[in-house]
Amino acid sequence: MWHSGRDQRILKRRRELTASTMPNSPRQPKQVTQADQEIGRKVRTLRRASGMAIIEAAAALGISWQQMHKYETGLSRIGISRLQAIANLFGVSVSTLLEEDAERVAGRSALKLLETPGASELLQLYLSASDEAARRSILALVVAAADLKA
């Protein structure tokens, strides 16, 4: 269909206005924000704290491990229904994942500590100890090792 020069200018201006007034239009993809990245870090921390591999978490959510990785690294935004499924999987509320302060995730300031390499594995081993005496021995060993380093 042929358009006059004036018609083409009008159509061009309409496209520009639509793009500027509709930030989620197909011409402007949604941008990942710092909040998306923080939520992803919280999801990764909860997954690791639960001892779940990324493949297991992805399968439980019905997504690929690659998509789970994108969520955890903040490369993809998490939709609200998927966020609800993630919260259910880890036994927390959606509001817990949306909290701004990462140290208050799930009401546990220690959750931030679980991001330290080896921390979740150490906790899992501690919890798998057969009895209270074994757990006290593990704790004494860790305390002694920390004293040596200090």
C-alpha positions in Angstrom: 0.0 0.0 0.0 1.4 3.4 -1.0 1.5 6.2 1.6 2.2 9.9 0.9 5.1 11.6 2.6 2.8 13.2 5.1 1.2 9.8 5.9 4.6 8.2 6.4 5.6 11.0 8.8 2.4 10.6 10.8 2.8 6.8 11.0 6.5 7.3 12.1 5.5 9.8 14.8 2.7 7.4 16.0 5.2 4.6 16.3 7.6 6.9 18.3 4.8 8.0 20.6 3.6 4.5 21.2 7.1 3.3 22.0 7.7 6.2 24.4 4.4 5.9 26.2 4.3 2.1 26.4 7.6 1.0 28.0 6.7 -2.7 27.7 5.9 -2.6 24.0 7.6 -5.1 21.8 10.0 -2.4 20.6 11.4 -2.0 24.1 12.1 -5.2 25.9 11.7 -5.2 29.7 15.0 -4.4 31.3 16.4 -6.5 34.2 16.8 -4.3 37.3 19.0 -4.5 40.4 15.9 -5.8 42.2 15.7 -8.7 39.8 19.3 -9.5 40.4 18.8 -9.4 44.2 15.8 -11.7 44.0 17.9 -14.1 41.9 20.6 -14.1 44.5 18.0 -14.9 47.2 16.6 -17.8 45.1 20.2 -19.2 44.6 20.9 -18.9 48.3 17.7 -20.7 49.3 18.4 -23.4 46.7 21.9 -24.0 48.0 20.7 -23.9 51.6 18.2 -26.6 50.8 20.9 -28.8 49.3 19.1 -28.9 46.0 21.0 -29.0 42.7 20.1 -26.4 40.1 18.8 -29.3 37.9 16.6 -30.6 40.7 15.1 -27.2 41.4 14.5 -26.5 37.7 12.8 -29.9 37.3 10.5 -29.2 40.3 9.5 -25.9 38.7 9.1 -27.4 35.2 11.8 -25.2 33.6 15.2 -25.9 32.1 18.3 -25.6 34.3 19.5 -22.9 31.9 16.4 -20.8 32.7 16.9 -21.4 36.4 20.5 -20.2 36.0 19.2 -17.0 34.3 16.8 -16.4 37.2 19.5 -16.9 39.8 22.0 -14.7 38.1 19.5 -12.0 37.4 19.7 -12.3 33.6 15.9 -13.0 33.4 13.1 -11.5 35.3 10.9 -13.9 37.3 7.2 -13.6 36.7 4.9 -13.5 39.7 3.4 -17.0 39.2 6.9 -18.5 38.8 8.0 -16.5 41.9 5.1 -18.0 43.8 6.2 -21.5 42.7 9.8 -20.8 43.8 8.6 -19.6 47.2 6.5 -22.7 47.6 9.4 -24.9 46.6 11.6 -23.5 49.3 8.9 -23.0 51.9 9.0 -19.3 52.1 6.6 -16.5 51.2 6.8 -14.4 48.1 7.2 -11.3 50.3 10.3 -12.9 51.8 11.9 -13.0 48.3 10.8 -9.4 47.7 12.4 -8.0 50.9 15.0 -5.5 50.2 17.4 -6.5 52.9 19.1 -9.8 51.8 20.1 -10.5 55.4 16.5 -10.8 56.4 15.5 -13.4 53.8 13.3 -16.0 55.5 13.8 -14.2 58.8 17.3 -15.6 59.2 20.2 -13.2 59.2 22.4 -16.3 58.9 21.1 -17.0 55.4 23.6 -14.4 53.9 26.3 -16.5 55.5 25.3 -19.5 53.5 26.5 -17.8 50.4 30.0 -18.3 51.7 31.6 -21.2 49.7 31.4 -24.4 51.7 29.0 -23.0 54.3 25.9 -24.9 53.1 27.9 -28.2 52.8 29.3 -27.7 56.3 25.8 -27.2 57.6 24.5 -30.2 55.8 27.3 -32.4 57.2 26.7 -31.0 60.7 22.9 -31.8 60.5 23.6 -35.3 59.2 25.7 -36.1 62.2 24.3 -39.2 64.0 24.0 -37.7 67.5 24.5 -34.7 69.7 28.0 -35.7 70.7 29.1 -35.9 67.1 27.6 -32.4 66.4 29.5 -31.0 69.4 32.7 -32.6 68.1 32.2 -31.0 64.7 31.5 -27.7 66.3 34.6 -27.9 68.4 36.7 -28.8 65.4 35.4 -25.8 63.4 35.9 -23.4 66.4 39.5 -24.7 66.8 40.2 -24.2 63.1 38.8 -20.7 63.3 41.0 -19.9 66.3 44.1 -21.1 64.5 43.3 -18.8 61.6 42.8 -15.8 63.8 
